Amino acid sequence: MPPALATVLGVVVIALLAGVVWALLWLPDHTKLRSPAARERAKRRKESQKRQKELRSRRESLQRKAARREDTT
């Protein structure tokens, strides 16, 4: 293959790759919640998960404390 043709093909391939990367970067963010109702549901779900996590850690802490108390008895 002549060097000029290889150079042209290389430039075309690089341009295509750059175009694909540019297109992917400019796609809209599909993870962003658009509707206010969906945003509110997500917020409530996050708060609920946080409460459940706190309750779970408290329950486990109490169980560990009770187990330690039984071990010393």
C-alpha positions in Angstrom: 0.0 0.0 0.0 1.4 3.4 -0.9 2.4 5.7 2.0 0.0 8.4 0.8 -3.0 6.0 0.8 -2.0 4.7 4.3 -1.8 8.2 5.6 -5.2 9.1 4.2 -6.8 5.9 5.7 -5.1 6.6 9.0 -6.5 10.2 9.1 -10.0 8.9 8.2 -9.9 6.2 10.9 -8.7 8.8 13.5 -11.5 11.2 12.4 -14.1 8.4 12.7 -12.9 7.5 16.2 -12.9 11.2 17.2 -16.5 11.5 15.8 -17.7 8.5 17.7 -16.2 9.8 21.0 -17.6 13.3 20.4 -21.1 11.8 19.7 -21.0 9.7 22.8 -20.0 12.7 24.9 -22.8 14.8 23.6 -25.6 12.3 24.2 -28.2 13.4 26.7 -27.7 12.0 30.2 -30.1 9.1 30.4 -29.7 8.7 34.1 -31.1 12.1 34.9 -34.8 11.9 36.0 -36.9 14.2 34.0 -40.3 14.2 35.6 -40.9 15.8 39.0 -42.9 12.8 40.1 -40.0 10.5 39.3 -37.6 12.8 41.1 -39.8 12.8 44.2 -40.1 9.0 44.2 -36.3 8.6 43.9 -35.9 11.0 46.8 -38.4 9.1 49.0 -36.8 5.8 48.1 -33.3 7.1 49.0 -34.6 8.5 52.4 -36.3 5.1 53.1 -33.2 3.2 52.3 -31.2 5.5 54.6 -33.7 4.9 57.4 -33.7 1.1 56.9 -29.9 1.1 56.9 -29.8 3.0 60.2 -32.4 0.7 61.8 -30.5 -2.4 60.6 -27.2 -1.1 62.0 -28.9 -0.3 65.3 -30.6 -3.8 65.5 -27.3 -5.5 64.7 -25.5 -3.4 67.4 -28.2 -4.4 70.0 -27.8 -8.0 69.0 -24.0 -7.9 69.4 -24.4 -6.2 72.8 -26.9 -8.9 73.9 -24.6 -11.6 72.7 -21.7 -10.1 74.6 -23.9 -10.0 77.7 -24.8 -13.7 77.3 -21.1 -14.6 76.9 -20.2 -13.0 80.2 -23.0 -14.7 82.1 
